[in-house]
Amino acid sequence: MKPTQPKIRIKERNMWAIKDFALSRSGTLQGSKLEALYRLIQKRGEPITTQDDNLTDSLNGVKALCFTEGEHIAMIRNGSPKKFYPCRLKTVLLTEL
């Protein structure tokens, strides 16, 4: 991924809630808010492209959303295509160094 600026405007408290959720520090994102974040990532996110062969299978093509400068969040969802819940989510926080 190239360094990018956030393309969407997110309130500061929601930005911190996303970061805390991605780092497993807080359970504030659940239910409809979690579903809305997943749908936002799928709608506005950019596909991840990697040069590392080890990451190619797990992250290549998954969409990530830039929510602050230099930080992206991606979610990999396994579940029913008809309903959001029940599902299993894997959350990835990408930070540019």
Secondary structure, DSSP 8 states (H G I E B T S, - for coil): ------SS---HHHHHHHHHHHTTS-----THHHHHHHHHHHHH-EE---S-HHHHHHHTT-EEEEEETTEEEEEEEEE-SS-S-SEEEEEEEEE--
